[in-house]
Amino acid sequence: MCRYHGYSVGMFRVALCLLPSASCCAGQGEPTAATVADPRRVAPEVDREHDLATARLLAGDWGGVRSKMMESGVSGSILLGSVTQFNLRGGLNTHNANDTTGKAFYNLELDFEKMGGPHGATFFVRGIQTWNSGIGRDVGSLTPPYWNVGSSGDKEIELDKWWYRQRLLDNRLEFRLGKLLNVLDLFDRNAYAGNYLSGFVNRALNHNMTIPTTKGIGVFARAWPADWVYAQAMAVDPDTISTHNRHGTGGFDTAFHGEDRFRVFWEIGILPAELPGAGVLPGHYRFGAWLDPKPKKIFMSDLGGRLPERRRAGDVGFYANFDQMVWKENSDPADNQGLGVFARWGWADEDVNRVSRFWSIGATCEGPIPRRDADVLGFGVAQTILSRRYRQALSSLADRETVYEMFYAIKIAPWCTVTPDVQLIVNPGGAKNARDALVGGVRIKIVF
């Protein structure tokens, strides 16, 4: 078997030749504003005329071959995300504190309806390839200064996600069964702070840090009783400690062994702009909760081993997530130019969770410079607050970590985005005596 180390150009080219490519399989690895607004939407077709300056895909339509495959129900995407970062000041180390890290995403989706099968039925599978480990250890922060693009080390192509999806009642009801990821894909999504390939880089500005990130075998359901409101829930295998469950095997080795404990998530979303006669700009207001039945260790001093540890089951948390366009440059519904704001808040039980509270706020502007309509400028602030119980029992220096981030995503072409980024991380690791870190870098996204 050919394993992946470094950039493995040969393996990358082989995979590129095997898969067709849609625009970017929106909602299956990189949420866009359109799919966050309404995940029922369908990705656009590929370009039949290939011009590097205007094409959505670097490799084009292969003379119509890709379009033909999509018409027959086979579509996919290959995305490459890479980030080069430098710890310029502070943190734990600045000597040689730089790295180029990244990830390649190989997505494939089968539309069974186009193949003559059930209406609204699809199957999705994704493989990933990663290289290098990033500067996280040099910075020492609670929230990685990169997220999902790098820090996983060198790994071959592995089975990352897969699911069967069934949509019913004109896409108002959806079910998924397979290896699912809660955040980014399904929960805590955000139109202006959730695009880790061409938006904010730091994890804290893409995800609520009180929500336990969970990827494993499970079931998901979403219902749209009206265009302006949805409700959804998911139960997923919480056994993410196993390396095999997280990478490579699809989760089968842990989902059907051990105790039957499933982490459960709920979310209600409201879209005021979809109300009849609303006449307001697009916005999304999400409220959620989660339950983890697995017993967790309660933070306490064991007096040098003289007291036994205590555990408690039934951990819970709550969150809110808002995004709202506050100014739109024109009335074209397909044009997203304008100013959008966002905010997140989260709470988790401080007795068993090291991170007990979280909040973030910020704004992005699409088309901030004349004749650069597709560029995006963003600024955000996020604060991760450590548990008071953890501070009292185990670490008197534990406090909070604050991230300030600014980025400018330059749309070189529809298939290529280059994003300079700078971050100031105050009290990295959440310790009162930590040295504030200044991180700079550049990220690149390519859609083949």
Backbone torsions as a table, in degrees:
resi	resn	phi	psi	omega
1	MET	NA	134.4	179.4
2	CYS	-80.3	117.3	-178.9
3	ARG	-94.3	159.5	-175.0
4	TYR	-102.9	121.0	173.7
5	HIS	-137.1	141.9	-176.3
6	GLY	63.6	-133.4	-176.6
7	TYR	-95.5	-18.0	174.8
8	SER	41.5	62.9	-176.4
9	VAL	-60.2	-36.3	-179.1
10	GLY	-61.9	-47.8	178.9
11	MET	-62.5	-38.7	-178.9
12	PHE	-62.8	-42.0	-179.5
13	ARG	-68.0	-37.1	177.7
14	VAL	-62.0	-47.0	-179.4
15	ALA	-63.8	-37.7	179.4
16	LEU	-61.6	-36.8	-179.0
17	CYS	-75.5	-21.6	-175.0
18	LEU	-86.7	-31.3	-171.5
19	LEU	-102.7	138.4	166.1
20	PRO	-75.2	169.3	-176.4
21	SER	-139.5	127.4	172.3
22	ALA	-89.4	-169.5	-175.8
23	SER	-60.4	-43.8	170.4
24	CYS	-179.5	21.2	-178.1
25	CYS	46.8	61.1	-175.6
26	ALA	-52.7	134.8	178.9
27	GLY	87.3	3.3	-179.4
28	GLN	-128.0	53.1	178.3
29	GLY	136.4	-33.2	177.7
30	GLU	-142.4	97.4	-179.5
31	PRO	-65.8	140.4	175.5
32	THR	-110.6	168.0	-179.6
33	ALA	-58.8	-38.4	-178.7
34	ALA	-66.6	-44.4	-177.0
35	THR	-75.6	-28.3	174.1
36	VAL	-66.7	-38.3	178.7
37	ALA	-64.3	-43.1	-178.1
38	ASP	-153.0	97.2	-178.2
39	PRO	-62.5	-6.7	179.6
40	ARG	-77.8	-12.8	-177.2
41	ARG	-67.0	156.1	-177.7
42	VAL	-106.9	140.9	-180.0
43	ALA	-65.1	146.4	-178.8
44	PRO	-70.3	166.6	179.1
45	GLU	-73.2	164.2	177.3
46	VAL	-80.6	164.2	178.5
47	ASP	-78.6	130.4	176.7
48	ARG	-82.8	-31.0	176.2
49	GLU	-96.5	124.9	-173.5
50	HIS	-100.4	113.5	175.0
51	ASP	-132.9	117.9	-174.6
52	LEU	-55.9	-29.6	-177.5
53	ALA	-74.6	-25.1	-175.3
54	THR	-123.3	-11.1	-176.3
55	ALA	-67.8	143.4	175.3
56	ARG	-77.1	-20.1	-176.3
57	LEU	-124.4	135.2	-179.8
58	LEU	-61.8	-41.9	-175.2
59	ALA	-85.8	-4.3	176.1
60	GLY	73.9	-160.8	-174.7
61	ASP	-102.3	6.6	179.2
62	TRP	53.8	43.5	178.9
63	GLY	65.7	27.7	179.3
64	GLY	97.1	-5.5	-177.7
65	VAL	-64.5	-44.8	-178.5
66	ARG	-63.7	-43.0	178.8
67	SER	-60.7	-40.6	178.6
68	LYS	-62.4	-41.0	179.4
69	MET	-66.4	-38.9	177.8
70	MET	-65.0	-38.8	178.1
71	GLU	-64.1	-27.9	178.6
72	SER	-91.4	2.7	173.1
73	GLY	101.1	10.1	179.6
74	VAL	-116.0	116.4	179.7
75	SER	-140.8	162.9	-179.3
76	GLY	-173.5	-176.2	178.0
77	SER	-154.0	152.0	171.0
78	ILE	-123.7	120.9	179.2
79	LEU	-119.6	140.0	175.9
80	LEU	-120.2	122.6	175.7
81	GLY	-122.9	128.8	-179.5
82	SER	-140.3	141.7	-179.9
83	VAL	-134.3	133.7	172.6
84	THR	-108.9	123.0	-176.8
85	GLN	-130.8	154.3	179.1
86	PHE	-131.5	130.9	169.5
87	ASN	-86.1	98.5	-170.4
88	LEU	-77.9	-29.8	-176.2
89	ARG	-158.2	143.6	172.5
90	GLY	75.0	-153.9	-176.0
91	GLY	68.8	-150.6	-179.9
92	LEU	-93.4	-24.6	-175.9
93	ASN	-162.1	137.7	175.2
94	THR	-119.1	-6.8	-179.8
95	HIS	-76.1	117.8	-176.9
96	ASN	53.4	31.6	-177.3
97	ALA	-87.7	68.7	176.7
98	ASN	-146.9	154.0	-179.8
99	ASP	-163.6	151.8	171.0
100	THR	-112.5	118.0	-174.6
101	THR	-132.6	161.6	-178.4
102	GLY	-176.2	-174.8	-175.7
103	LYS	-153.2	142.1	172.4
104	ALA	-111.1	134.2	-178.2
105	PHE	-111.7	127.4	178.0
106	TYR	-116.8	103.8	-176.2
107	ASN	-105.4	140.9	176.2
108	LEU	-140.4	131.2	178.9
109	GLU	-131.2	136.3	177.6
110	LEU	-111.2	124.2	177.8
111	ASP	-97.7	101.4	-175.1
112	PHE	-67.2	-27.5	178.9
113	GLU	-64.3	-43.0	178.4
114	LYS	-68.2	-21.5	178.1
115	MET	-88.4	4.5	-180.0
116	GLY	93.0	11.9	-178.7
117	GLY	-97.2	-155.4	-176.1
118	PRO	-62.9	145.1	177.1
119	HIS	-66.6	132.1	175.9
120	GLY	77.1	14.7	-177.1
121	ALA	-103.9	131.0	177.2
122	THR	-140.1	160.9	173.6
123	PHE	-131.9	131.4	-177.1
124	PHE	-122.2	141.1	175.6
125	VAL	-142.9	143.5	179.4
126	ARG	-135.4	134.3	170.2
127	GLY	-110.2	153.6	179.0
128	ILE	-132.7	154.3	175.1
129	GLN	-132.6	135.7	-178.5
130	THR	-133.2	158.0	175.1
131	TRP	-146.9	145.4	177.4
132	ASN	64.0	169.9	-168.7
133	SER	-119.6	-5.1	175.3
134	GLY	78.6	-172.1	-173.4
135	ILE	-107.3	17.9	-177.3
136	GLY	-56.4	-41.9	-179.8
137	ARG	-69.2	-29.4	178.0
138	ASP	-72.1	-36.4	-180.0
139	VAL	-80.0	-41.5	179.5
140	GLY	75.3	26.3	-174.7
141	SER	-87.7	157.8	174.2
142	LEU	-68.4	-40.9	-178.9
143	THR	-103.9	120.8	-178.3
144	PRO	-56.1	138.2	177.7
145	PRO	-70.7	1.9	172.2
146	TYR	-140.5	157.5	175.4
147	TRP	-146.5	128.0	172.2
148	ASN	70.0	-11.7	173.7
149	VAL	-89.3	-36.1	-179.1
150	GLY	-155.8	170.3	178.2
151	SER	112.8	4.3	-176.6
152	SER	-92.6	-2.6	-177.1
153	GLY	78.0	-174.9	-178.0
154	ASP	-83.2	120.0	179.7
155	LYS	-139.6	142.9	174.9
156	GLU	-69.8	177.9	175.6
157	ILE	-64.7	124.8	-176.3
158	GLU	-129.4	152.5	177.8
159	LEU	-75.7	109.8	-172.2
160	ASP	-97.9	-46.3	179.4
161	LYS	-142.9	154.9	170.6
162	TRP	-162.8	145.0	175.8
163	TRP	-162.5	154.6	168.9
164	TYR	-99.6	131.0	179.9
165	ARG	-121.4	135.9	177.3
166	GLN	-127.4	121.6	176.2
167	ARG	-108.9	139.5	-175.5
168	LEU	-134.2	167.0	173.3
169	LEU	52.5	54.6	178.5
170	ASP	58.1	43.0	177.6
171	ASN	66.9	16.3	177.5
172	ARG	-85.2	-9.6	177.9
173	LEU	-134.0	132.9	-177.2
174	GLU	-137.6	138.4	174.8
175	PHE	-127.7	144.2	173.0
176	ARG	-133.5	143.4	176.3
177	LEU	-138.1	124.9	179.6
178	GLY	156.0	-155.9	176.6
179	LYS	-88.2	108.1	-169.4
180	LEU	-114.8	153.9	172.9
181	LEU	-115.8	130.7	-175.3
182	ASN	-73.8	-59.5	-175.4
183	VAL	-79.9	159.8	-176.5
184	LEU	70.2	-54.0	-177.9
185	ASP	-75.5	-45.9	-167.2
186	LEU	-127.4	-36.4	-175.2
187	PHE	-123.4	155.5	176.5
188	ASP	58.2	32.5	177.9
189	ARG	-76.8	158.4	-177.9
190	ASN	-154.1	133.8	-175.8
191	ALA	-67.4	-25.4	-174.5
192	TYR	-118.1	-6.9	-179.1
193	ALA	-144.8	70.4	179.1
194	GLY	-169.0	8.2	-179.6
195	ASN	-105.9	89.0	-171.5
196	TYR	-75.1	-7.2	179.2
197	LEU	-94.5	-23.0	177.8
198	SER	-144.6	14.6	175.0
199	GLY	-118.4	-135.5	178.5
200	PHE	-63.2	148.0	-177.1
201	VAL	-97.0	-43.4	-176.4
202	ASN	-65.9	140.5	-178.1
203	ARG	-58.8	-37.7	-175.2
204	ALA	-64.3	-19.2	179.0
205	LEU	-102.8	12.7	172.8
206	ASN	-122.9	-8.7	-168.2
207	HIS	-158.6	143.0	174.9
208	ASN	-77.7	119.1	-171.8
209	MET	-73.5	-6.8	175.0
210	THR	-89.1	-11.3	-179.6
211	ILE	-88.7	122.4	179.9
212	PRO	-69.0	113.7	177.8
213	THR	-64.5	126.4	-174.3
214	THR	-135.9	126.6	174.4
215	LYS	-129.6	120.9	-179.0
216	GLY	-178.2	-179.5	180.0
217	ILE	-71.0	132.3	-178.7
218	GLY	-169.5	-170.3	-179.0
219	VAL	-132.9	144.1	-176.9
220	PHE	-134.6	144.0	176.7
221	ALA	-141.0	138.8	177.2
222	ARG	-135.1	139.5	178.3
223	ALA	-129.7	137.5	175.2
224	TRP	-112.8	88.4	177.9
225	PRO	-65.6	-24.0	175.3
226	ALA	-150.8	165.9	-177.6
227	ASP	-63.5	-22.0	-173.3
228	TRP	-99.8	1.4	-177.8
229	VAL	-149.7	144.4	173.5
230	TYR	-140.5	160.4	174.4
231	ALA	-136.6	140.9	-177.5
232	GLN	-148.0	159.4	-179.9
233	ALA	-152.1	154.5	178.6
234	MET	-148.9	141.5	170.9
235	ALA	-122.8	127.4	-173.4
236	VAL	-140.4	147.7	178.9
237	ASP	-58.7	120.8	-177.3
238	PRO	-86.4	0.0	-175.5
239	ASP	-77.5	75.7	-177.9
240	THR	-97.9	4.7	178.7
241	ILE	-70.5	-35.8	-179.3
242	SER	-63.5	128.0	177.2
243	THR	-60.4	-35.9	-176.5
244	HIS	-70.1	-30.5	178.5
245	ASN	-70.4	-35.4	-176.2
246	ARG	-82.1	-30.7	-175.3
247	HIS	-139.9	130.7	161.3
248	GLY	100.3	-41.8	-170.8
249	THR	-106.8	-5.5	179.4
250	GLY	84.3	0.4	175.7
251	GLY	93.7	-3.0	-175.6
252	PHE	-65.8	-28.7	-174.5
253	ASP	-73.6	-16.4	-179.7
254	THR	-116.5	-26.0	-172.7
255	ALA	-65.8	-29.3	-174.9
256	PHE	-113.4	24.3	177.1
257	HIS	-133.6	159.6	177.9
258	GLY	75.2	-163.9	-176.4
259	GLU	-76.7	149.3	-179.2
260	ASP	-86.3	83.1	175.0
261	ARG	-120.4	124.3	-179.6
262	PHE	-121.8	128.6	175.0
263	ARG	-72.8	132.9	-173.0
264	VAL	-118.7	138.8	-179.5
265	PHE	-130.0	142.9	175.9
266	TRP	-131.5	149.3	175.8
267	GLU	-155.2	140.2	172.6
268	ILE	-119.3	132.4	-180.0
269	GLY	-123.9	141.5	-179.9
270	ILE	-123.9	132.5	178.2
271	LEU	-118.9	89.9	-174.4
272	PRO	-59.1	-30.9	-178.3
273	ALA	-65.9	-19.6	-179.2
274	GLU	-88.5	-3.0	176.1
275	LEU	-66.7	141.4	179.9
276	PRO	-56.5	125.0	178.3
277	GLY	69.8	19.0	-174.9
278	ALA	-66.2	-47.6	178.8
279	GLY	64.3	34.0	179.5
280	VAL	-120.0	164.3	179.9
281	LEU	-72.9	156.6	-178.0
282	PRO	-60.2	139.1	176.4
283	GLY	-159.3	157.6	-177.0
284	HIS	-139.0	130.0	-175.5
285	TYR	-125.6	112.1	-172.6
286	ARG	-118.0	139.7	178.2
287	PHE	-133.2	130.3	-174.4
288	GLY	-143.3	169.4	177.8
289	ALA	-149.4	159.9	177.2
290	TRP	-144.5	156.1	180.0
291	LEU	-134.8	130.3	176.4
292	ASP	-121.4	108.5	-175.6
293	PRO	-77.8	-8.9	-176.0
294	LYS	-69.6	130.6	178.3
295	PRO	-59.2	136.0	179.3
296	LYS	-125.0	151.4	-178.1
297	LYS	-72.6	129.5	177.1
298	ILE	-79.8	134.8	179.2
299	PHE	-67.6	123.2	179.6
300	MET	-163.8	155.2	174.0
301	SER	-82.7	128.0	-179.9
302	ASP	-92.4	10.6	177.9
303	LEU	51.7	50.1	177.4
304	GLY	70.2	28.5	178.7
305	GLY	93.2	3.0	-177.6
306	ARG	-82.6	-19.0	178.8
307	LEU	-111.4	138.7	177.7
308	PRO	-72.8	150.7	177.9
309	GLU	-70.3	154.0	178.2
310	ARG	-117.4	143.0	179.5
311	ARG	-128.1	154.3	179.8
312	ARG	-142.9	137.4	178.0
313	ALA	-97.7	169.7	175.2
314	GLY	81.9	40.4	178.2
315	ASP	-68.9	138.0	-178.3
316	VAL	-133.2	160.6	175.6
317	GLY	-155.5	161.8	-179.1
318	PHE	-135.7	153.7	179.1
319	TYR	-153.2	160.8	173.6
320	ALA	-135.1	149.4	-173.4
321	ASN	-148.4	124.3	-176.7
322	PHE	-130.3	140.2	165.4
323	ASP	-140.8	140.3	-174.3
324	GLN	-149.0	126.4	170.6
325	MET	-77.2	127.5	-177.4
326	VAL	-109.2	-14.1	175.5
327	TRP	-153.2	133.2	-179.4
328	LYS	-123.6	133.3	-173.7
329	GLU	-68.4	-35.4	180.0
330	ASN	-148.1	177.2	-173.9
331	SER	-91.6	1.2	-179.7
332	ASP	-68.5	117.2	-177.5
333	PRO	-65.2	-20.3	179.9
334	ALA	-87.1	-5.8	-178.5
335	ASP	-104.4	119.8	-176.5
336	ASN	-96.7	12.0	-179.6
337	GLN	-62.5	132.1	179.8
338	GLY	153.1	-169.5	-177.0
339	LEU	-113.0	127.8	177.2
340	GLY	-124.0	146.0	178.7
341	VAL	-120.8	158.1	-178.9
342	PHE	-147.2	161.3	174.9
343	ALA	-156.9	146.4	174.0
344	ARG	-132.5	151.9	174.1
345	TRP	-147.3	144.0	178.9
346	GLY	-150.3	151.4	178.1
347	TRP	-137.3	140.7	174.2
348	ALA	-140.6	155.7	-177.1
349	ASP	-58.3	120.1	-175.3
350	GLU	-74.9	-11.7	178.8
351	ASP	-73.1	-27.9	-173.5
352	VAL	-129.1	-4.7	179.8
353	ASN	-115.0	125.6	179.0
354	ARG	-62.0	-40.7	173.8
355	VAL	-97.0	115.0	-174.9
356	SER	-107.6	-22.3	179.3
357	ARG	-142.1	154.4	-178.8
358	PHE	-157.2	146.0	170.5
359	TRP	-151.0	154.7	174.6
360	SER	-151.7	149.9	176.7
361	ILE	-143.9	159.1	177.4
362	GLY	172.4	-173.5	-179.0
363	ALA	-153.0	152.3	172.3
364	THR	-132.3	149.2	178.1
365	CYS	-127.3	120.3	177.7
366	GLU	-94.1	130.2	-177.3
367	GLY	74.7	46.2	-175.8
368	PRO	-73.9	-18.9	-177.6
369	ILE	-117.4	136.0	178.2
370	PRO	-53.8	137.2	179.7
371	ARG	69.0	10.4	172.4
372	ARG	-123.0	61.4	-170.1
373	ASP	-67.6	-25.6	-175.7
374	ALA	-96.2	-6.7	177.6
375	ASP	-70.6	156.6	-179.8
376	VAL	-134.7	129.8	174.3
377	LEU	-108.8	131.7	-178.1
378	GLY	-138.2	147.9	173.8
379	PHE	-141.4	136.5	180.0
380	GLY	-149.6	158.1	176.5
381	VAL	-130.3	134.1	178.6
382	ALA	-135.7	141.4	179.2
383	GLN	-130.3	124.8	177.7
384	THR	-106.1	119.6	-172.1
385	ILE	-109.3	124.5	-179.4
386	LEU	-78.0	153.3	-176.0
387	SER	-62.0	135.9	175.7
388	ARG	-65.0	-37.0	178.0
389	ARG	-64.2	-40.8	177.3
390	TYR	-62.8	-41.5	-179.9
391	ARG	-65.3	-43.8	-177.8
392	GLN	-69.0	-36.5	-174.0
393	ALA	-89.4	-34.3	-167.8
394	LEU	-127.2	-27.7	-175.3
395	SER	-150.7	106.1	-178.3
396	SER	-69.8	-17.5	-180.0
397	LEU	-88.6	-7.7	-178.1
398	ALA	-66.6	133.1	-178.4
399	ASP	-144.8	-96.2	-178.0
400	ARG	-156.9	156.0	177.1
401	GLU	-119.8	132.1	-179.0
402	THR	-119.1	132.3	-179.2
403	VAL	-115.6	128.1	170.9
404	TYR	-113.3	127.3	-177.5
405	GLU	-137.0	139.9	172.6
406	MET	-131.9	136.8	178.2
407	PHE	-138.4	159.3	171.9
408	TYR	-136.1	107.7	-177.7
409	ALA	-87.2	115.7	-177.5
410	ILE	-99.3	117.8	179.5
411	LYS	-84.6	93.0	179.0
412	ILE	-63.8	-43.0	175.3
413	ALA	-155.5	165.2	179.3
414	PRO	-55.1	-25.4	-178.9
415	TRP	-96.4	-0.5	-175.3
416	CYS	-142.1	126.1	176.5
417	THR	-127.5	129.2	177.1
418	VAL	-114.7	128.6	-171.6
419	THR	-127.5	99.7	167.9
420	PRO	-67.5	144.6	-172.8
421	ASP	-149.2	142.5	175.0
422	VAL	-135.4	139.4	-178.4
423	GLN	-133.6	137.2	169.3
424	LEU	-111.4	118.3	-177.6
425	ILE	-111.1	109.8	-177.4
426	VAL	-90.4	129.3	-176.7
427	ASN	54.9	58.4	179.1
428	PRO	-57.7	133.8	-174.9
429	GLY	88.8	-8.4	179.0
430	GLY	80.6	8.8	-179.2
431	ALA	-89.9	138.8	-178.3
432	LYS	-62.9	-29.0	-176.2
433	ASN	-97.1	9.4	-178.4
434	ALA	-74.1	151.7	177.7
435	ARG	-86.8	127.6	178.9
436	ASP	-58.7	139.1	-175.7
437	ALA	-111.2	140.4	174.4
438	LEU	-114.0	118.7	-175.1
439	VAL	-118.4	130.4	175.1
440	GLY	-124.8	154.0	-179.7
441	GLY	-175.5	177.5	177.8
442	VAL	-136.9	133.8	178.0
443	ARG	-116.9	148.6	176.9
444	ILE	-130.8	138.0	175.7
445	LYS	-123.9	131.6	178.2
446	ILE	-129.2	132.0	176.6
447	VAL	-109.9	117.8	-176.4
448	PHE	-90.0	NA	NA
